[in-house]
C-alpha cells in the first residue's frame, strides 16, 4: 500500500475509534470548584480543586461571578446572567472538553476558563495511552527541529557560495527563488487574514498557561532577537529558532570565505550530518500513520467531529492559496519575465509535476525534473543542473505558503481564546520566519510540517496545534510539493531566457 493511502486509512481509523470511545464511554468535564450563592447576587467560589482547570486561572476563593459568556467570537455567542450557584452549574454542565467559558466578575473583569476532561472519568483513563503515544510522536518531531535547521542551512549556503564561476547565474536564481517564496507567503497571509479560519474554531486544544509570548512583540524586538548572545545557549531552546537560523546563515556564508582545506572539510561534515538527519527524519515520518491515528483518536474522543469543520475550512483555504500561486502568480512571471507561454510550459513539465504529486518529495522528483526540463523544456544542461538542484533545497513556495497559513490559523485560534495577541508585529515575524524556514526545509514528505514547528516554537505557541494539522497534511503535502517543483521548473525557464536561450519558448511541442 502506498504511504499516503496508509496515512488516510489510519486517519479514518483514528476518527472512528475516537467516535466510538466518545459515545461508548462515560465522560464528564472537570468543574474544579464548588460554588455558593453570593450575598447580593451571583455565584461565589467556595473552594478550588488543586490542578483543576479553574486553578489555572486567576480566579480565587471568594470571587463573585455575575455572568458567563459562551461561544465567544462565534455567531452563537451569548451572555448568561448568573443569579446563583445553580446557574453556574447549569453553564458548566452544558460545556464539553475544550470549550471556553468567560466569567464576568462583579467588578466587570473577565476571566477565561478552558474546560478539561475529568481525569477520573472512564473516557479519560482509556484515552490516556493514546495521549502518551501522541505526545511521544510530537516529541520525536520536536527533536528534529534544531539539527535539521542548522545542518540544512549551513550545507545549503556553503554549497551555493562555493560556486564562484556561477555568481551571476546564482544571483539571478536566488533572486527568483526568494521572490516567488515571498509572493507565495503574501498570498497565504492575505487569504488567511481575510477569511480568518482559526477565529472561533473549536479545535479542542488546551489553553496556554501563559497569556502572551513576550512583553515586547514588536518587529524591532523581533529583529533584536535575531542575534544570539550565546549560540550554545540558543541551540538548547526551540523557541530561539530565529537566532539559530541567523547563526546558521552567517556560519554558512563565512564558511565559503574560509581557506582550503578547512572550507571543504567543514562543508563535507555538515553535508554528511544533514544526510544523517534526513534519514532520521524519514524514519520518524514513517511513524506518521500511527501518530495520526493516536492524535485523531484522542481529539475526536474528547471533542467529537466538531474539530473537523475548522480543519476542512483551513484545508480549503490552503488549496485555494496554492492554486492562486501556482495558476496565477507563477504563470504571470513565466509569461512576463520569461516571455514563455505558461500553458505550453505546463504541458512540457507534466511528467515532473505528476511525479511530485505522487511522491510528495522534491528531492525524489529531482532526477525526473532534470530530465523533463532539459528534454521537454529545452533548457540547457548548464542552467538546469544549477537551478533545479538548488531549487529542490531552498525553493519551497508551497511549503512557505502552507507554513504561513498554518501558523496564523493556530494563532487566530489562540487569539480567540484570549491566550495570544496576534499583532501586526507577530504577523511580520511569521512572514520572515516562513521564508527562512522554507529555505531550511528538507525535500522529504511532510518536511514542511516539521519546519512549521520552528515558527510555533519561536512564537511560544504549543506544538500540539501543528500535530493536529497532521490529520489533513498528506493531501496538502502532495499539492504543495507539486507547486515547489513547478516553481523550480519556472525558474529554470525564466533564467534560461534571460541567458539568451530560445529553446524554452518552444517547449510543449513534444
ZAMARGU-4260 file (C-alpha; in steps of 0.2 Angstrom, whole numbers, plus 5000, padded with zeros to 4 digits):
<rodrens>
0) 5000/5000/5000 | 5007/5017/4995 | 5011/5028/5010 | 4998/5042/5008 | 4984/5029/5007
5) 4991/5021/5023 | 4990/5038/5031 | 4972/5040/5025 | 4967/5023/5032 | 4975/5026/5049
10) 4967/5043/5049 | 4950/5036/5046 | 4953/5023/5059 | 4958/5035/5072 | 4942/5046/5069
15) 4931/5030/5070 | 4939/5024/5086 | 4938/5041/5094 | 4920/5042/5089 | 4916/5025/5097
20) 4925/5030/5113 | 4916/5046/5114 | 4898/5038/5113 | 4903/5022/5121 | 4911/5028/5137
25) 4906/5039/5152 | 4914/5056/5151 | 4912/5072/5160 | 4921/5089/5161 | 4931/5094/5177
30) 4922/5108/5186 | 4936/5111/5198 | 4927/5121/5211 | 4912/5122/5222 | 4900/5137/5222
35) 4889/5145/5234 | 4876/5159/5232 | 4883/5177/5233 | 4876/5188/5247 | 4868/5200/5235
40) 4868/5192/5218 | 4879/5180/5208 | 4889/5165/5212 | 4904/5165/5224 | 4918/5152/5223
45) 4918/5142/5239 | 4933/5130/5235 | 4945/5126/5221 | 4952/5109/5217 | 4971/5109/5215
50) 4977/5106/5197 | 4959/5109/5190 | 4956/5120/5175 | 4949/5134/5187 | 4965/5133/5197
55) 4975/5138/5181 | 4966/5154/5180 | 4967/5169/5192 | 4950/5166/5200 | 4951/5163/5219
60) 4940/5158/5233 | 4928/5172/5237 | 4927/5179/5219 | 4910/5183/5213 | 4904/5179/5196
65) 4888/5188/5189 | 4888/5182/5171 | 4895/5169/5159 | 4899/5171/5141 | 4899/5156/5130
70) 4904/5153/5111 | 4913/5170/5112 | 4919/5176/5095 | 4906/5165/5086 | 4889/5168/5078
75) 4881/5159/5093 | 4889/5169/5106 | 4878/5173/5121 | 4879/5181/5139 | 4871/5171/5153
80) 4866/5181/5169 | 4872/5172/5185 | 4860/5174/5199 | 4867/5160/5210 | 4877/5144/5211
85) 4864/5134/5201 | 4866/5145/5186 | 4885/5142/5186 | 4882/5123/5187 | 4870/5124/5173
90) 4883/5133/5162 | 4897/5120/5166 | 4885/5105/5164 | 4882/5110/5146 | 4901/5113/5142
95) 4912/5100/5134 | 4931/5096/5134 | 4940/5111/5125 | 4925/5123/5127 | 4929/5140/5134
100) 4918/5149/5146 | 4921/5168/5150 | 4916/5173/5168 | 4911/5191/5171 | 4916/5196/5189
105) 4906/5208/5200 | 4920/5221/5196 | 4917/5219/5177 | 4933/5209/5175 | 4933/5194/5163
110) 4942/5178/5166 | 4943/5163/5154 | 4940/5145/5159 | 4945/5131/5147 | 4936/5115/5151
115) 4946/5099/5153 | 4941/5081/5153 | 4939/5075/5171 | 4954/5063/5174 | 4944/5051/5184
120) 4931/5048/5170 | 4931/5032/5161 | 4935/5040/5144 | 4950/5050/5151 | 4958/5034/5158
125) 4955/5025/5141 | 4962/5039/5131 | 4977/5041/5142 | 4988/5028/5132 | 4983/5037/5116
130) 4989/5054/5124 | 5005/5046/5129 | 5009/5039/5111 | 5003/5055/5103 | 5015/5066/5114
135) 5029/5054/5111 | 5027/5057/5092 | 5026/5076/5095 | 5042/5075/5105 | 5051/5065/5091
140) 5046/5079/5078 | 5052/5092/5090 | 5069/5083/5092 | 5072/5086/5073 | 5070/5105/5074
145) 5087/5111/5078 | 5098/5098/5070 | 5088/5099/5053 | 5088/5118/5053 | 5107/5120/5057
150) 5113/5106/5045 | 5102/5110/5030 | 5105/5129/5031 | 5124/5128/5033 | 5127/5114/5020
155) 5115/5123/5008 | 5123/5141/5009 | 5140/5134/5009 | 5137/5124/4993 | 5129/5139/4984
160) 5143/5151/4989 | 5157/5139/4983 | 5152/5141/4965 | 5162/5156/4961 | 5161/5154/4942
165) 5142/5155/4943 | 5139/5170/4954 | 5129/5180/4941 | 5118/5164/4937 | 5117/5161/4956
170) 5112/5178/4960 | 5098/5178/4947 | 5092/5161/4953 | 5092/5165/4971 | 5083/5182/4967
175) 5069/5172/4958 | 5068/5159/4972 | 5067/5172/4986 | 5054/5182/4976 | 5042/5168/4972
180) 5043/5162/4990 | 5039/5179/4997 | 5025/5181/4984 | 5018/5164/4990 | 5019/5169/5008
185) 5009/5185/5004 | 4996/5176/4995 | 4993/5164/5010 | 4995/5179/5023 | 4981/5189/5013
190) 4969/5175/5012 | 4971/5169/5030 | 4969/5187/5036 | 4953/5190/5026 | 4944/5173/5029
195) 4951/5170/5047 | 4948/5151/5048 | 4955/5150/5065 | 4944/5163/5073 | 4932/5155/5084
200) 4937/5137/5079 | 4933/5123/5091 | 4949/5113/5090 | 4949/5105/5107 | 4966/5111/5111
205) 4971/5116/5129 | 4973/5134/5133 | 4990/5142/5135 | 4996/5144/5153 | 5005/5160/5149
210) 4994/5174/5142 | 5006/5181/5130 | 5023/5176/5121 | 5033/5191/5126 | 5032/5208/5134
215) 5038/5216/5118 | 5032/5208/5102 | 5036/5222/5091 | 5045/5220/5074 | 5061/5229/5081
220) 5061/5217/5096 | 5059/5203/5083 | 5075/5209/5074 | 5084/5211/5090 | 5081/5193/5095
225) 5089/5188/5078 | 5107/5190/5086 | 5111/5177/5099 | 5122/5182/5113 | 5127/5164/5117
230) 5124/5152/5102 | 5127/5137/5113 | 5113/5143/5124 | 5100/5145/5110 | 5104/5128/5102
235) 5096/5121/5118 | 5080/5131/5116 | 5067/5128/5102 | 5059/5145/5105 | 5075/5153/5099
240) 5074/5147/5081 | 5076/5164/5074 | 5093/5166/5082 | 5098/5148/5077 | 5094/5152/5059
245) 5103/5168/5059 | 5119/5160/5066 | 5117/5145/5053 | 5116/5158/5039 | 5131/5168/5045
250) 5141/5152/5048 | 5137/5146/5030 | 5142/5162/5022 | 5158/5164/5031 | 5162/5146/5028
255) 5163/5150/5009 | 5176/5163/5013 | 5187/5151/5023 | 5203/5145/5015 | 5206/5127/5010
260) 5207/5113/5015 | 5196/5119/5030 | 5182/5125/5019 | 5179/5108/5011 | 5182/5098/5026
265) 5169/5108/5037 | 5156/5109/5022 | 5158/5090/5020 | 5155/5087/5038 | 5139/5097/5038
270) 5133/5089/5022 | 5136/5072/5030 | 5127/5077/5046 | 5112/5083/5035 | 5111/5067/5026
275) 5111/5058/5043 | 5097/5069/5050 | 5087/5067/5034 | 5087/5048/5037 | 5082/5051/5055
280) 5068/5062/5048 | 5062/5049/5036 | 5062/5036/5049 | 5052/5046/5061 | 5040/5051/5047
285) 5037/5033/5043 | 5028/5033/5060 | 5016/5046/5053 | 5001/5035/5051 | 5002/5029/5069
290) 5005/5046/5075 | 4989/5052/5065 | 4979/5038/5072 | 4983/5042/5090 | 4981/5061/5088
295) 4964/5059/5079 | 4958/5046/5091 | 4961/5056/5106 | 4954/5073/5099 | 4938/5065/5092
300) 4936/5055/5108 | 4937/5071/5118 | 4928/5084/5107 | 4918/5074/5093 | 4918/5078/5075
305) 4916/5096/5078 | 4935/5098/5076 | 4934/5093/5058 | 4924/5108/5052 | 4938/5121/5055
310) 4951/5109/5049 | 4942/5107/5032 | 4940/5126/5031 | 4959/5128/5034 | 4962/5114/5021
315) 4951/5123/5008 | 4960/5139/5011 | 4977/5131/5009 | 4971/5123/4992 | 4964/5140/4986
320) 4981/5149/4990 | 4991/5135/4982 | 4980/5136/4966 | 4981/5155/4966 | 5000/5155/4967
325) 5003/5140/4955 | 4990/5145/4942 | 4991/5164/4943 | 5007/5171/4951 | 5020/5159/4943
330) 5012/5159/4926 | 5012/5178/4926 | 5031/5178/4930 | 5034/5165/4916 | 5024/5175/4903
335) 5031/5192/4908 | 5049/5189/4913 | 5052/5174/4903 | 5041/5178/4888 | 5035/5160/4888
340) 5018/5153/4886 | 5013/5146/4903 | 5002/5133/4896 | 5015/5126/4884 | 5027/5126/4899
345) 5015/5117/4910 | 5012/5104/4896 | 5030/5101/4895 | 5033/5099/4914 | 5018/5087/4917
350) 5029/5072/4920 | 5039/5080/4934 | 5023/5088/4941 | 5014/5071/4942 | 5029/5063/4950
355) 5030/5077/4963 | 5012/5074/4967 | 5013/5056/4969 | 5030/5056/4979 | 5027/5072/4990
360) 5046/5074/4989 | 5055/5087/4978 | 5071/5078/4981 | 5065/5061/4975 | 5057/5070/4960
365) 5074/5079/4955 | 5080/5066/4943 | 5063/5067/4933 | 5063/5086/4934 | 5081/5087/4927
370) 5076/5076/4913 | 5060/5084/4909 | 5067/5102/4909 | 5081/5098/4898 | 5072/5086/4885
375) 5054/5093/4885 | 5058/5110/4891 | 5073/5113/4880 | 5084/5121/4894 | 5102/5119/4893
380) 5111/5107/4905 | 5122/5121/4911 | 5107/5130/4918 | 5096/5115/4923 | 5110/5107/4933
385) 5112/5123/4943 | 5095/5130/4946 | 5085/5113/4949 | 5096/5105/4962 | 5097/5122/4971
390) 5078/5124/4970 | 5075/5107/4977 | 5085/5113/4993 | 5080/5131/4995 | 5064/5135/4984
395) 5049/5129/4993 | 5035/5141/4988 | 5021/5129/4993 | 5029/5125/5009 | 5031/5143/5013
400) 5013/5147/5009 | 5007/5132/5020 | 5018/5136/5035 | 5011/5154/5035 | 4993/5149/5034
405) 4995/5135/5047 | 5004/5146/5060 | 4992/5161/5058 | 4977/5148/5058 | 4983/5142/5075
410) 4987/5160/5081 | 4970/5165/5077 | 4963/5151/5087 | 4973/5156/5102 | 4969/5174/5100
415) 4951/5170/5100 | 4953/5161/5117 | 4962/5176/5124 | 4979/5167/5126 | 4988/5176/5112
420) 4989/5193/5105 | 4990/5192/5086 | 4998/5209/5082 | 5005/5216/5066 | 5022/5213/5073
425) 5019/5195/5076 | 5012/5193/5058 | 5028/5201/5051 | 5038/5188/5061 | 5028/5174/5054
430) 5031/5181/5036 | 5050/5182/5039 | 5051/5165/5048 | 5040/5156/5035 | 5053/5162/5022
435) 5068/5157/5032 | 5060/5140/5037 | 5055/5136/5019 | 5073/5138/5014 | 5079/5126/5028
440) 5065/5113/5024 | 5071/5096/5018 | 5064/5089/5001 | 5056/5075/5010 | 5037/5071/5013
445) 5029/5082/5027 | 5045/5091/5030 | 5035/5107/5029 | 5026/5102/5045 | 5042/5099/5054
450) 5048/5117/5049 | 5031/5124/5055 | 5036/5118/5072 | 5051/5130/5072 | 5039/5145/5069
455) 5027/5140/5083 | 5041/5137/5095 | 5048/5155/5091 | 5031/5162/5094 | 5029/5152/5110
460) 5013/5143/5104 | 5011/5124/5108 | 5017/5111/5096 | 5001/5101/5099 | 4992/5113/5086
465) 5003/5108/5072 | 5002/5090/5077 | 4983/5091/5075 | 4985/5098/5057 | 4993/5081/5053
470) 4976/5075/5051 | 4974/5084/5034 | 4993/5086/5030 | 4995/5072/5017 | 4984/5078/5003
475) 4991/5096/5006 | 5009/5089/5006 | 5006/5082/4989 | 4999/5098/4982 | 5012/5110/4989
480) 5026/5098/4983 | 5019/5100/4966 | 5020/5119/4967 | 5038/5118/4974 | 5043/5108/4958
485) 5033/5119/4947 | 5041/5134/4954 | 5058/5126/4951 | 5055/5122/4933 | 5048/5140/4930
490) 5064/5147/4937 | 5074/5136/4925 | 5064/5143/4911 | 5065/5161/4916 | 5084/5160/4919
495) 5087/5151/4903 | 5078/5165/4893 | 5087/5179/4902 | 5103/5170/4897 | 5098/5171/4879
500) 5092/5153/4876 | 5076/5152/4865 | 5073/5133/4867 | 5061/5136/4882 | 5050/5147/4872
505) 5045/5132/4861 | 5043/5120/4875 | 5027/5109/4873 | 5030/5104/4855 | 5034/5087/4861
</rodrens>
